[in-house]
Amino acid sequence: MKIVDITEQQKWDDFITSHSEANFLQSWDFYEFHKNRGKKIVRRAAVDDKDKIVAAYAGVVETAKRGTHMAIAGGPIMDWQNKKLVREIFADIRKVGKDTGCAFVRVRPQLPLSDKSLKLMQELGLKKAPMYLSVEYAGILDLNKSREEILAGASQGFRRKLRKAEKNEIEITADTEQKSIKEFCELEKKHAERQRYVAFSSSFLTKQFDAFAKNNEVLIYTARKDGEILAQNFMIFYGAEASYHYGVSSQLGTKYSAAPLLHMAAMDEARRRGCIRYNLWGIVGLDEKTHRFYGVSEFKRSFGCEELKYTPAHDMILNPVKYQLTKLVETARKKIRHI
């Protein structure tokens, strides 16, 4: 076995999508997006003597004055029971981190949280990160269930909102048109002002959309009434999972309960594509009532989703001095942002 850079998209995606736990965080196109942002990316894989991939990880190098680091979200993808393979992959991560001038490497594996997973991180010499990397606590719906079965498991409030929306003559569309991502960016700015958060730039969202649209892995779902946009969802379909990546709405969207209709339409599409899981993305604990995502978490719970906790982000420290500065800054930022 050897560990090499991978330059063939088909080979990469075939391996990643063969693992049902994987999602777009380790997809080829997600790192094309990062590359288009001017970031240095890494795609590494362990291959056997027949040149078949047996383990892989993709990462993006993030530069900062307090310390450059590499982020590996949703990876590595491999057989975590193969201890020798795990050790060799993490040894390669350490080597690549040093070669790219990183003070640390942050890893959030696609591995359910357990005492065993935390012990493994410790055995590999990693420390729990002061800040999250991508979603660590997600709401998941099983798409092997029919629409009727999912609604039976949803809250009365959710079913009531859906019935209300169905009576409101709301038009639902889904496409990959540039017009739609432009509308999404405009609505997101207004939504951010109303909800008091920092909006993504139009460039950031558009580059991400373009990267996934190229291979038919994204759709913008739009709810309209009388020609006016009520709400939009940015959905990514990759492998076994459909991901509710971003969602925005207008004040009218809340009034007419448009959001449930968008999700039900996206679930139907996900089943057609062969997805078995609908990831509502991040939620927070029931006791975290001061968290700024508490309200949206309650909305996601109303679907009757299962709650999946991933092993949280852990850091491989390569430069202890620079890492300490990062740790101080991120600990303070987390407290200020109530996250």
C-alpha positions as CSV (number, residue, x, y, z in Angstrom):
1,M,0.0,0.0,0.0
2,K,1.1,3.6,-0.7
3,I,-0.4,7.0,-0.1
4,V,-0.6,9.3,-3.1
5,D,-2.2,12.4,-4.5
6,I,-5.4,11.7,-6.5
7,T,-6.0,13.6,-9.7
8,E,-8.9,11.6,-11.2
9,Q,-12.3,12.8,-10.2
10,Q,-14.2,9.6,-11.2
11,K,-11.8,7.5,-9.2
12,W,-12.2,9.8,-6.2
13,D,-16.0,10.1,-6.2
14,D,-16.5,6.4,-6.9
15,F,-14.6,5.6,-3.7
16,I,-16.2,8.3,-1.5
17,T,-19.8,7.5,-2.6
18,S,-19.2,3.8,-2.0
19,H,-19.3,4.6,1.7
20,S,-22.8,5.4,2.9
21,E,-21.7,7.5,5.8
22,A,-19.9,10.0,3.5
23,N,-21.4,13.2,2.2
24,F,-20.4,16.2,0.1
25,L,-17.8,17.3,2.6
26,Q,-15.4,14.9,1.0
27,S,-16.7,15.2,-2.5
28,W,-14.4,16.2,-5.4
29,D,-16.5,19.3,-6.2
30,F,-16.4,20.7,-2.7
31,Y,-12.6,21.0,-3.1
32,E,-12.9,22.4,-6.6
33,F,-15.0,25.2,-4.9
34,H,-12.2,25.8,-2.4
35,K,-9.6,25.8,-5.2
36,N,-11.7,28.4,-7.0
37,R,-11.5,30.5,-3.9
38,G,-7.7,30.6,-4.3
39,K,-7.1,28.0,-1.5
40,K,-4.6,25.3,-1.6
41,I,-6.3,21.9,-1.4
42,V,-5.1,18.3,-0.7
43,R,-6.6,15.1,-2.0
44,R,-4.7,12.0,-0.7
45,A,-5.6,8.3,-0.8
46,A,-4.1,5.0,0.2
47,V,-4.0,2.7,-2.8
48,D,-3.3,-1.0,-2.9
49,D,-1.0,-2.9,-5.3
50,K,-3.8,-2.9,-7.9
51,D,-4.1,0.9,-7.6
52,K,-7.5,0.6,-5.8
53,I,-8.3,3.3,-3.2
54,V,-8.7,1.9,0.3
55,A,-8.8,5.1,2.2
56,A,-8.9,8.8,1.4
57,Y,-9.0,12.3,2.8
58,A,-9.4,15.8,1.3
59,G,-8.4,19.0,3.1
60,V,-8.2,22.7,2.5
61,V,-5.3,24.9,3.8
62,E,-6.6,28.0,5.6
63,T,-4.0,30.8,6.0
64,A,-4.1,33.1,9.1
65,K,-1.6,35.3,10.8
66,R,-2.0,33.5,14.0
67,G,-1.3,30.2,12.3
68,T,-2.1,28.4,9.0
69,H,-4.0,25.2,9.4
70,M,-5.5,22.4,7.3
71,A,-9.2,21.5,7.7
72,I,-10.4,18.0,7.0
73,A,-14.2,18.0,7.4
74,G,-16.1,14.8,7.2
75,G,-13.0,12.7,6.7
76,P,-10.9,10.6,6.4
77,I,-13.1,8.0,4.7
78,M,-11.9,4.5,5.5
79,D,-12.3,1.4,7.5
80,W,-11.9,2.7,11.0
81,Q,-11.5,-0.9,12.4
82,N,-8.3,-1.3,10.4
83,K,-5.9,0.2,13.0
84,K,-2.8,-0.1,10.8
85,L,-4.6,1.8,8.0
86,V,-5.8,4.5,10.4
87,R,-2.3,5.0,11.8
88,E,-0.8,5.3,8.4
89,I,-3.4,7.8,7.1
90,F,-2.9,10.0,10.2
91,A,0.8,9.8,9.8
92,D,0.4,11.0,6.2
93,I,-1.9,13.8,7.5
94,R,0.8,14.9,9.9
95,K,3.4,14.9,7.1
96,V,1.2,16.9,4.7
97,G,0.4,19.3,7.4
98,K,4.0,20.0,8.0
99,D,4.8,20.2,4.3
100,T,2.2,22.9,3.8
101,G,3.4,25.0,6.7
102,C,0.5,24.3,9.1
103,A,0.5,25.0,12.8
104,F,-2.1,22.4,13.2
105,V,-4.5,20.1,11.3
106,R,-8.2,20.1,12.3
107,V,-10.1,16.9,11.6
108,R,-13.8,16.3,12.1
109,P,-14.3,12.6,11.1
110,Q,-17.5,11.1,9.7
111,L,-17.6,8.9,12.8
112,P,-20.4,8.7,15.3
113,L,-19.6,10.0,18.7
114,S,-18.7,7.3,21.3
115,D,-16.3,6.7,24.1
116,K,-14.4,4.5,21.6
117,S,-14.1,7.2,19.0
118,L,-12.9,9.8,21.6
119,K,-10.3,7.3,22.9
120,L,-9.1,6.7,19.3
121,M,-8.6,10.5,18.8
122,Q,-6.5,10.5,22.0
123,E,-4.5,7.5,20.9
124,L,-3.7,9.3,17.6
125,G,-2.3,12.2,19.6
126,L,-5.2,14.7,18.8
127,K,-6.7,17.2,21.2
128,K,-10.4,18.3,21.2
129,A,-10.6,21.5,19.1
130,P,-11.8,24.8,20.7
131,M,-14.1,25.5,17.7
132,Y,-16.3,23.2,15.6
133,L,-15.5,22.2,12.0
134,S,-18.6,21.8,10.0
135,V,-21.7,20.2,11.7
136,E,-21.0,18.0,14.7
137,Y,-24.7,17.4,15.7
138,A,-27.2,16.8,12.9
139,G,-30.8,16.0,12.4
140,I,-31.3,13.0,10.0
141,L,-34.3,11.7,8.3
142,D,-34.4,8.1,6.9
143,L,-35.5,8.3,3.2
144,N,-36.3,4.6,3.2
145,K,-39.5,5.8,4.9
146,S,-42.3,7.0,2.7
147,R,-43.6,10.6,2.8
148,E,-46.6,9.4,4.8
149,E,-44.3,7.6,7.3
150,I,-42.1,10.7,7.8
151,L,-45.2,12.9,8.3
152,A,-46.5,10.4,10.9
153,G,-43.3,10.9,12.9
154,A,-43.4,14.7,12.6
155,S,-44.8,17.0,15.2
156,Q,-48.4,18.2,15.0
157,G,-47.1,21.7,14.5
158,F,-45.1,20.7,11.5
159,R,-48.1,18.9,9.9
160,R,-50.3,21.9,10.6
161,K,-47.8,24.2,8.9
162,L,-47.6,21.9,5.9
163,R,-51.4,21.8,5.6
164,K,-51.5,25.6,5.8
165,A,-48.8,25.9,3.1
166,E,-50.6,23.5,0.8
167,K,-53.8,25.7,1.0
168,N,-51.8,28.9,0.2
169,E,-51.3,28.1,-3.6
170,I,-47.5,28.3,-3.3
171,E,-45.5,27.5,-6.3
172,I,-42.4,25.3,-5.8
173,T,-39.6,25.2,-8.4
174,A,-36.1,23.6,-8.4
175,D,-33.3,24.5,-10.8
176,T,-29.7,25.3,-11.4
177,E,-30.2,28.6,-13.1
178,Q,-27.8,31.5,-12.4
179,K,-30.9,33.6,-11.8
180,S,-31.8,31.4,-8.9
181,I,-28.5,31.6,-7.1
182,K,-28.5,35.4,-7.6
183,E,-32.0,35.6,-6.0
184,F,-30.8,33.3,-3.2
185,C,-27.8,35.6,-2.5
186,E,-30.1,38.7,-2.4
187,L,-32.6,37.0,-0.1
188,E,-29.8,35.8,2.2
189,K,-28.6,39.3,2.8
190,K,-32.1,40.4,3.9
191,H,-32.5,37.3,6.0
192,A,-29.1,37.9,7.7
193,E,-30.1,41.5,8.5
194,R,-33.4,40.3,10.0
195,Q,-31.8,37.5,12.0
196,R,-28.7,39.5,12.9
197,Y,-25.9,37.3,11.6
198,V,-23.1,37.9,9.1
199,A,-24.2,36.9,5.6
200,F,-22.0,34.9,3.2
201,S,-20.7,36.9,0.3
202,S,-22.4,36.5,-3.1
203,S,-19.0,35.3,-4.5
204,F,-18.7,32.6,-1.8
205,L,-22.2,31.2,-2.4
206,T,-22.1,31.5,-6.2
207,K,-18.7,29.7,-6.5
208,Q,-20.0,26.9,-4.3
209,F,-23.2,26.6,-6.3
210,D,-21.2,26.6,-9.6
211,A,-18.9,23.8,-8.4
212,F,-21.8,21.5,-7.6
213,A,-24.0,22.5,-10.5
214,K,-21.4,21.4,-13.0
215,N,-22.1,17.8,-12.1
216,N,-25.8,18.1,-11.2
217,E,-25.3,17.9,-7.5
218,V,-27.2,21.0,-6.4
219,L,-30.6,22.5,-6.7
220,I,-32.0,25.8,-5.6
221,Y,-35.6,25.2,-4.3
222,T,-37.8,28.3,-4.5
223,A,-41.2,28.9,-3.0
224,R,-43.3,31.7,-4.6
225,K,-46.7,33.2,-4.1
226,D,-48.1,35.6,-6.7
227,G,-44.6,35.8,-8.2
228,E,-42.9,36.9,-4.9
229,I,-40.2,34.7,-3.3
230,L,-41.1,33.4,0.1
231,A,-38.2,31.0,0.8
232,Q,-35.3,29.2,-0.8
233,N,-33.3,26.1,0.0
234,F,-29.8,25.4,-1.3
235,M,-29.8,21.6,-1.5
236,I,-26.8,19.3,-2.3
237,F,-27.2,15.7,-3.5
238,Y,-24.1,13.5,-3.2
239,G,-23.8,9.8,-2.7
240,A,-26.3,8.4,-0.2
241,E,-27.2,11.8,1.3
242,A,-29.2,14.9,0.4
243,S,-28.0,17.9,2.5
244,Y,-30.0,20.9,3.4
245,H,-27.0,23.1,3.2
246,Y,-28.5,26.6,3.4
247,G,-32.0,28.0,3.8
248,V,-33.4,31.5,3.7
249,S,-36.8,33.1,3.9
250,S,-38.6,36.4,3.7
251,Q,-41.1,37.7,6.3
252,L,-43.9,36.6,4.0
253,G,-42.3,33.2,3.9
254,T,-42.8,32.8,7.6
255,K,-46.4,34.0,7.4
256,Y,-47.3,31.5,4.7
257,S,-45.3,28.6,6.2
258,A,-43.4,28.0,2.9
259,A,-40.4,26.1,4.3
260,P,-42.1,22.6,4.9
261,L,-43.1,22.5,1.2
262,L,-39.5,23.0,0.1
263,H,-38.3,20.2,2.2
264,M,-41.0,17.7,1.2
265,A,-40.2,18.5,-2.5
266,A,-36.5,18.0,-1.9
267,M,-37.1,14.7,-0.1
268,D,-39.0,13.5,-3.2
269,E,-36.1,14.4,-5.4
270,A,-33.6,12.8,-3.1
271,R,-35.5,9.5,-3.3
272,R,-35.5,9.7,-7.1
273,R,-31.7,10.1,-7.0
274,G,-31.3,7.1,-4.7
275,C,-30.4,9.0,-1.5
276,I,-31.2,7.1,1.7
277,R,-30.6,10.0,4.1
278,Y,-31.9,13.5,4.4
279,N,-29.5,15.6,6.4
280,L,-31.2,18.7,8.0
281,W,-27.7,19.8,9.0
282,G,-26.8,21.4,12.3
283,I,-28.9,21.3,15.5
284,V,-28.1,22.1,19.1
285,G,-29.0,20.5,22.4
286,L,-32.4,20.9,23.9
287,D,-30.8,22.5,27.0
288,E,-28.9,25.1,24.9
289,K,-31.6,27.7,24.9
290,T,-29.2,30.7,24.6
291,H,-27.5,29.3,21.5
292,R,-28.3,31.4,18.5
293,F,-29.3,28.2,16.5
294,Y,-31.8,27.0,19.1
295,G,-34.8,28.3,17.2
296,V,-33.9,26.7,13.9
297,S,-33.0,23.5,15.8
298,E,-36.5,23.3,17.1
299,F,-37.9,23.7,13.6
300,K,-35.7,20.8,12.4
301,R,-36.7,18.7,15.3
302,S,-40.4,19.2,14.3
303,F,-39.7,16.9,11.3
304,G,-39.2,14.0,13.8
305,C,-35.6,13.6,12.8
306,E,-33.1,11.3,14.4
307,E,-30.3,13.1,16.2
308,L,-26.8,12.1,15.1
309,K,-23.7,13.3,17.0
310,Y,-20.4,13.0,15.1
311,T,-17.1,12.8,16.9
312,P,-16.2,16.5,17.4
313,A,-13.4,18.3,15.7
314,H,-9.9,17.4,17.0
315,D,-6.6,19.1,16.4
316,M,-3.3,17.6,15.4
317,I,-0.9,20.2,16.9
318,L,2.2,20.8,14.8
319,N,3.4,24.1,16.2
320,P,2.5,24.4,19.9
321,V,3.3,28.2,20.2
322,K,1.1,29.3,17.2
323,Y,-1.6,26.8,18.2
324,Q,-1.9,28.4,21.7
325,L,-2.7,31.7,20.1
326,T,-5.4,30.1,17.9
327,K,-6.9,28.4,20.9
328,L,-7.2,31.6,22.8
329,V,-8.8,33.5,19.9
330,E,-11.2,30.7,19.1
331,T,-12.3,30.2,22.7
332,A,-13.1,33.9,23.1
333,R,-14.9,34.0,19.7
334,K,-17.0,31.0,20.6
335,K,-18.2,32.7,23.8
336,I,-18.9,36.0,22.0
337,R,-20.9,34.4,19.2
338,H,-22.9,32.1,21.6
339,I,-22.1,29.0,19.7
